Amino acid sequence: MGLLDEKTILVTGGSTGIGRATAQILCREGARVIIADVQDKEGQETVSLIKEDGGIAEYHHVDVTQYQDVRRVVQDTAARYTKIDGAFNNAGIEGPAVKILDYPADEWERVLRVNLTGVFNCIKCQIEQMLEQEKGGNIVSTASVAGLTGFAGSASYNASKHGVVGLTKTVALEYASRGIRVNAVCPGFIETPMLNRLTGDENNKIRDKMLGRVPMKRIAQPSEIGEAAAWLLSDKSSYMTGVAMPVDGGWIA
Ligand SMILES: NC(=O)c1ccc[n+]([C@@H]2O[C@H](COP(=O)([O-])OP(=O)(O)OC[C@H]3O[C@@H](n4cnc5c(N)ncnc54)[C@H](O)[C@@H]3O)[C@@H](O)[C@H]2O)c1
């Protein structure tokens, strides 16, 4: 018996990093996973890895900034599998690491569009579908510790992740009585392509500085976020909604 047997779960940003690791864990726990991303080759690789492991997954090209793209994958999935039990809204980008005076306005817009409007598009379409289902549903989005505290040099990323936390709490309140739970995970530093882009593969100086903020003194593996997300997406967390849960090696504490 898996935590997520018989469940159909949509994962955005599942081509790499946290999304890929989470998709693999969800499948190991018995779910059928629909991966939605813009990196097609990597998305197909995630599907292959899952199939090699005996799981069921499929990939769809979906840009989360495009409402119609998101609506289509939600509707197609529900039509084929009769329901969407869960969603992991995880697609995100990092944006430039500069202070506000140097922050380009177009980058501000781009990061908000993917990280916040993207999650808005997903949640809106998912709620619309879940309200039609007998058993409601379960939504988890990826925020960040940058959604819980300030982080100099990342204005748009930080604002977008605070936005995801606010959106999560608000929608959780709106549908708590309708059988739909809405939560967020807030990762600290996780070993993914995004972290490598921010630090440079070999740049131990930036990594050492980052580790200075982490009581556990290590960077996490993506699967450590995946395990938390799988639990939030399962019935084991049945009394939790509106929570922004840090998974951060003690940073926020
Ligand atoms: N790595 C970290 O340390 C860390 C910490 C806190 C939060 N996060 C968050 O975790 C999530 C996953 O990041 P990651 O570290 O795995 O990075 P990643 O770059 O490996 O993965 C991000 C995924 O999102 C996809 N994506 C980007 N724009 C998209 C769009 N418009 N539509 C659909 N898919 C899109 C990318 O193609 C990629 O597969 C992000 O929301 C990120 O902000 C990461």
The ligand as a Gaussian input file, in Angstrom:
#p B3LYP/6-31G(d) Opt

LIG

0 1
 N       16.521000      24.977000      -5.281000
 C       16.260000      25.695000      -4.219000
 O       17.153000      25.913000      -3.397000
 C       14.870000      26.211000      -3.977000
 C       14.602000      26.802000      -2.729000
 C       13.323000      27.283000      -2.463000
 C       12.334000      27.173000      -3.424000
 N       12.621000      26.610000      -4.634000
 C       11.515000      26.523000      -5.597000
 O       11.352000      25.181000      -5.996000
 C       10.726000      25.135000      -7.289000
 C       11.509000      24.192000      -8.165000
 O       12.803000      24.732000      -8.372000
 P       14.113000      23.854000      -8.590000
 O       15.106000      24.303000      -7.596000
 O       13.773000      22.429000      -8.701000
 O       14.607000      24.475000      -9.985000
 P       14.658000      23.884000     -11.463000
 O       15.095000      24.993000     -12.323000
 O       15.427000      22.601000     -11.464000
 O       13.137000      23.499000     -11.768000
 C       12.174000      24.433000     -12.144000
 C       11.284000      23.796000     -13.197000
 O       10.246000      24.718000     -13.537000
 C       10.096000      24.711000     -14.941000
 N        9.504000      25.960000     -15.428000
 C       10.058000      27.210000     -15.435000
 N        9.234000      28.084000     -16.001000
 C        8.122000      27.400000     -16.366000
 C        6.903000      27.757000     -17.005000
 N        6.658000      29.016000     -17.401000
 N        5.962000      26.791000     -17.196000
 C        6.185000      25.509000     -16.814000
 N        7.325000      25.109000     -16.217000
 C        8.285000      26.043000     -15.998000
 C       11.517000      24.526000     -15.468000
 O       11.530000      24.105000     -16.820000
 C       12.059000      23.482000     -14.502000
 O       11.790000      22.173000     -14.927000
 C       10.703000      26.587000      -7.787000
 O        9.401000      27.116000      -7.574000
 C       11.712000      27.275000      -6.897000
 O       11.455000      28.648000      -6.763000
 C       13.850000      26.131000      -4.932000

